[in-house]
């Protein structure tokens, strides 16, 4: 029990939301993007990290499977992006994993989560960047093809952080 933290009465631990997304490519180098039915624009597979102790990698794999029926077995952490809270949205930490290239037969088995996802596409990176929202676009642009994990804030490099 010595390793278990017990907060003093009236003390609240800080909380920050987290999400995890996946870069998934086909053998031609095209990126998988999804069109959610609950918001405008396009996104990549991914979503919120569950508060039950789920890790970012577990969340990435779960969300990819839920949204498009794909099982990703391998990934490399491509970037961590911090977003500040604003009145119109919560902030949080966004983990982006490069899950590499999936075979055509795996990608042909995509099954969209009908309640959330209405369409998917495999598109060249430039086309994907034109369809993704600002912060996600910046995150994907920086992380796609990067040789090492990047730290970003609002999808931008931070002076002094290598």
N, C-alpha and C positions, 0 to 999 in steps of 0.2 A: 504493500500500500504506500510505500514511501515515494513511488514515482507518480502517484495520482494527485492532481492538483484539486484542492477544494477552495473555491472562491469565498472570501469573507462575505458576510451578510451585506447586501447592498452593492456589492462589487460585480460589475458586468464585464465579461471578457469581450474584447473587440471582435467584430465579425466582418468578414469581407467576402463577397460573393466570388465564386470562381466558375469558369467554364472551360471546356476543352473542345478543340476542333481538329479536324483531320484534313491534310492535303493528300488526296488520292489521285494518282495519275493512271492513264492507260498506256499501252505500249507505244503509242505515238506521241506521248508527252502531253496529252490533253488532261486538263484538270476536271474533276467531278464537282459540279455545283448543283445546288438544290434550290427550288422555288417553294418557299413556305406559303401556305394558304392563310396564315394568321398575321402576316406583315408584308409590306411591299419589298420588292427587290429580291436579289438572289443571295445565297449564303453557301457555306461549305458544310459538310456533315459535322455535327457537334451540338453541344448544349451544356446545360448547367451541371455542375458537380453536386451530387447528392450530399446532404448534410449528415448522413449516417456514417461517415468515415470513408466514403468512396475516394479513391485517389484520382488525380487528373487523368492518368493513363486508363484506369478502369472506366472513367466517365467517357473518355474519347471512344473506347471500344464499344461501350454500351450504346451510346448515342448513334454511332455509325450503324450498328446493327438495328436499332429501333427505327431509324429514319429511312434506311435504304436496304436493309437485309444483308449487308456485307459483313463478313467477319475479318477484321484486321488482326493479324498475329504479330506484326512487327511495326515498329515506329521509332522515330528519332525525335526527341524534343527539339523543335526548330526555333521556337521563340516563346518568351513570356512577355506579355504586354499588360501594363498596368493602366487602368482607366479610372480617372477621378469621378466621383459622384457629381451629378448635376441635379437641378430641380426636376428635370424631365426624365431622368434615368438613374438607376443605381450604378455605382462604379464596380470595380472588381479586378480580378486577375484573370487574364485569358491565356491559356496554354494552347500552343499550336504544335501538333505532331505531324511530321512528314512521314506518312505511311507508305511511301514509295509507289511502285508500279504494280498494279494488279493485272492478272492475265485476262484476256478477252472473255474467256468462259466464266470467270468469276464476275466480271462486270455485266455480262449478259443476264446474270441472275438477280440483278437489282430488283427489289420489291419495295416500293415506296410506302411509307406509313401514311395511310389514307387520311387520317385525321389531321395531319400536319403538313405533309409535303404533297404538292400537286404536280410537280414536274422535275425532271433531272436532265442535265446535259453534260456531255464531255466536250470541253472547248479549249482552244488554245489559250495560253496564259493571258495574253493581251486582251482577248475577248472577255475572259473571266474578270479581269481587273476592271473593265469598263462596266460590268454588271454588278459587282460587289459594292457594298456601302463604304463610305470613307474610311473609318477606322479599320475595318476588316480588309479593305483593299490595300491600305498601307501595310498592314501586318503580313498579308499574303505576298505582296510585292517584295518586301524585305526578306521574308523567310524562304520563299521558293528558291531552291538552288543554293542557299547559304551553306557554307561548309561547316559552320558551328552554330551553336545555340545563341540567339540574340536576346538582349533585354531591350524592350521598347516601352515607351509611355505614350499613350494615345496613338499607337502605331508608328511612332517616330523614334529614331535613335536618340540616345541621351548623351550629352557631352560628358566626358570623363568616364564613361562605362564602355569597356571593350568587349 
